[in-house]
Amino acid sequence: MDCIEKTNSDCTLDEPMTRPVSPKNLENNSGKVPSEDDTVSANKRLKKSYSSAVWDYIDRDTRTCCCGQVFSEKTSTSSLYNHLRTHSGLFNTCKVEHYGKESVDQLFRESQLSRLICKTNLPITFVDNPEFIQFMKVFDPQFKVPCSQTMKKIISREANILSSNITKTLQAALYFGFTTDLWSQFNSSFLGITVHYLNQHWERKRKCFKILKFNARHTGEEIGKAFSESVKNLPIEKFVFLTSDNASNIIKICQNNFPQVSHYRCFAHTLQLIVKACFEDDEVNKLIRKVAKISSWFKRSTVAKLDLMDIQAQSGAKKSLMPKLAVSTRWNSHYFMIERLLALKQSIIDVITRNGDTPFEEEEDTVIGARKSSKQKVKSLLLKDDEWDKLKDLRVVLEPFADYTNQLSGDDLFLSDVLFIADQLKYLFEHLELWNPFQQRILKLMTEKSQKVACSISSIFNSSSPYMKCAWLDPRFTNMKGLLTMETFDLLKQEYNEISSTSMSTSAASSSKKCAPIPQSTSPAVDANENSSSPSLTSPIRVSEKVFLACVNQHAISSASFTLEQEYDAFRKIEGECKLKVDNPLRWWAHNKHRFPKLAKLAAKYFVVLPTEVPCERLFSAAGNILQEKRSTLDAEVMGELLLLHEDKGDDETEDTACEFDDDELLPKRYDFDE
């Protein structure tokens, strides 16, 4: 290295040197000193020409390094760079070769960064944060962090890839359907769509399909146009169901645009309509108002909150609990508000008594919607003994509905599961004598509402209902005395003939295999109304996969040898002999679709159906976390892309092992219906 002068090489390095241009350095041959504007302009030109990072540590005019060493003007930047490499901490700072713009490493890291932003609901401008950029320089110096504008393009690219993959997946699926609903936030409306499909392994999968900004009027015609435009590139012949709430404008999507598609009203939403009927009772309404006032006071008063925490701590509670305030749009929120208030009964009484003379001004009631401006004393919030008793009775009435709603919110829910819950509700409404007069009055209101709603409890048990058809194909339903009729099976035969007349998809046809024919049985066919023996609802059985498959292989059948009736007789016989308690009927059909190919065609059509729109409600909950007050101006298209990536579960869903039985798995109860 060509060095003119050396100073103490052991000195420590300071911060990068600044190199401003002075008028003296810009003095020309005529001796004229440039103006201040000329100096600023020259500084900009010089700053732009300093392409190498070595000039952050070496003065370009004097060629003096920050360590004090001076170099010749002919010394190349490579030599200067090699000199800086000898100083600790400057090697990565001076010259880093980034990944190529289109390299696999750069694209992979950009994809993972977009996933991080979408999954954690970070703002896109997070990539412009200097601290994050510095972190990435230390963590992976070769990765060039994209700016926020580039990040939007990356997110759009990833969303387009995901959307294209979903379309390809649906084209290869056996059947698929959608749940949809409208959602409003900050005076903007959105149409959310989730897709549910049955893949080649007989696994029902869920994806966020689209969320669109809806600027038109909320009429059935306009909603139908937007929905039809979203699904125009999909194979409509595989589109078999659409689930929504009870709103008439959403229901018209199938009536006007897809008459061949079966529409299902969300049973969880129907259940909430029945629950709301109890608040029409004046006494219940008044009681709910008082409970809401107490919860609202604890929510707004810091003194009350601290007193409640202090009293709970003195009583030995490990964790302090606070009253919950019901929200009219949140399912079961009234039940949870009552349950929490009863759990904190004594502590709440103590706090109200301690602050009895404190003024209490009512605010807007979020439960009922009324407003009063009069001031009261806190002691007026205290409930009487008979009101506490009625609150307990109300909780007992609402508790099973909260439990049923929780069951209906699961992912592995089928039409036949609704049949089981509806049977429990039917028993509840038909045995009012088991309740006290106050509870009977509430249940009568619920019973009247359950008969008025479109998806009534009684209509579910009609022989032509899809819930009954699904129960015929569900291996969990064994003791079906008085429940299933041959009229339902005749309707299934008609559907099978229609499906057979129109050729199944290539993927479904290629899955059929030949098995050894079943020997002719001398026993009569299994009657649907026969009361076959079955274990108790509360006694689950462990079943070895080897024992189960041995039973199935013993009665293997051939699709060419048997009619649908004979195939169903064998299906009932195998289920009865095996005594299997199946937690997920699709897993059972994944093993037996080749042995019951005719029934499998019908099973695929009904077990893909989701009887609730819970996934769509969860989609809107995730959208609410993205479209917040500080991001209210977020572009609708960008929000849709963020939500699409946020809801993506990755590649873990495609594992083939999802169809396998676990020998040590404890399978839950089978359904047992008595007459």
C-alpha positions, 0 to 999 in steps of 0.5 A: 500500500502506497502510504505517504505518512503514518501516524499512530496506527494503534489509535481508535477509530472515530465516527465516519468523517464528514467531508464538506466542501469549502469555498477555499477548495473551490477557488478557481485559477482566476482567484474568484471565490464561488458563491454559497450556492455554488458551494452547496451545488458542488457538495451535492455533486461530490456527495453523489460521486462518493459511491464507495463506502471507504470515503465515510472513513477516509477524507477524499481531499487529504486522503487521511484515514480516520485512524490518522494514516495518509495515502497517496492520491493514486491509491485505489479504493480497493487498497483503501478498502483492504486497509479498512478491513484491518480495523475491527468492525469496518469490514461489513460496513465498507463493502457488502455484496447484496443478494441479487434482485431476482436471486432465490435468497433475496426473494425468499427473504422478501417472502418471509418478511411479507409473511411477518408483516401480515401475520403480526399486523405490522404496518408496511412502513415498518421496513423503513424503521432505521432500527429494523434496517440496522438490525437486518444489517447485523443479522443478514448484511447481504439482504437488502431491505426493501422500502415500504413502496417496494414492500407493497409490491412484494405483498401484492406479488405474494397475494397473487401467487396465493390466490392463484394456488387457491384457484388451482386447488379448487379446480382439483378439489372434489367439492367446495363451497363458501361462507360469506357476509358483509362487514362495515368499518369506518363508513366502509363496507366489505364483502368477505368470502371464505372457501371450504373444499374437500381435497383428494385425501378427503380432508376439509380445508379452509381458506380466505378467498377474498375480501372486497370493498363493497361500494354499492347498495346492500341489495341481493342483486348487487351482492350477487354481482360482486360474488359472481365476479369473484368466483367466475374462474372456478368450476361451478359444477363443484360449487355445492353450498353457500352458508350465510346468516339469515339476512335476505339480501345474502340469501338471494345470491343463490336464488338469483345467481346459483340456483343449483347451489344449496344455501344454508343458514348459519345455525349459530346465528339462528341460535343467537336469534332465539337467545335474543328473544328472552330479552323481550321479557320486561323483567329480564330486560330491566335486570340486564340493564342493571347488570350492564350499569354495574359492569359499566361503572367498574369499567369507567371508575378507577377507584371502583376497579382498585377497590375490587382488586384489593378486596379480591387480594384480601380474600386470597384470590390468585388473580383479580377478575373484572366484570364484563360488559356485554356487546350486542353484536358478540355472541353469548356476551350477555351470558358471560357478563352475568356469569362474571357478575355472579362469580364476583357477587360478594366482592361487588357488593362490598365495593358498592357498599364502600362507595355508596354515596359516590355520585354515579352518572349514567352514560350510553348503555352499550347493551340496550342503547338508552341514554340518561343524564340524571345523576344517581348514587352508587348504592342505587346499583346494588341488586336486591336478593330476588334479583340475584336469584333471578340472575342465577335462573337466567344464567342456567337458561342461557348456559346450554345455548352458550355451550351449543354456540361454542360447539358450533364454532369448531372447525370440524363441524358437519351437518349431522352435528347440528342434528344432534344439537337440534335434538337437545334443543328440542328436548329442552323446549318440550320439557318446560315442566322441569323449570321454575315459572320465571325460567318457563316464561323465558323458554316460552319466548325462545320456543316461539322464536325458534318456530318463527325463524326460517331454519326452525328446529322442527324443519331440521328433522324433516326427511328431506332436510340435508341434515337428515341426509348427512346423518344417513351417511355418518358412521357415528349415528348408530341407534337411530330408532324413530329418527331416520326414515326410508323417505330420506334414503329414497331422496339420496338415491335420486341424488345419486342417480343425478350425480352418476348421470353427470360424470364425476371429476377426473380426480374423483373417478381415478380414486376408485379401486377394486376390492374383493366382493362381499359374500352374500349374507343370509341375514336381512338388510339393516333397517334404519329404524332398528334399535341396534345396540350401542355404547353409552354416550359417556363411554368412549372406546379405544379402537385399534386400527388393525382391528378396525381395518380387519372388520372393513376388509371382511366386508369389502365390496365392489362397486360393480357388484352391488346396488346402492341399497346393498352397499348401504346394508354393508355400510351399516353392518360394518359400522355396527360390528366394528363399534367404532366411535369416530371423531371425524366422519371424513377420516372414516370415509378416507379409509372406506371410500374405495369399499363404498364408492356409491355412498362415497359420492354422496358423502363427499357432497354433504360432509364438505358443507359447513353449517355455520359462517363462523370462519367468515366472522373470524375473518372480519375479526382479523380485518378489524385488527388490520383496519384500525383507527390509525390505519383507516385510510388503508387502501381496500385492495392492500387490506385484502392482500394483507388479510389473504396472507394473514389467514394463510396457514402455509403448507402444513395442511397438505400433509398426507398423514392427516387421514391416518388413524392413531391407534392410541387416540381416544375417540369421543362419543358417538351420537345415540338417539332414542325415540 
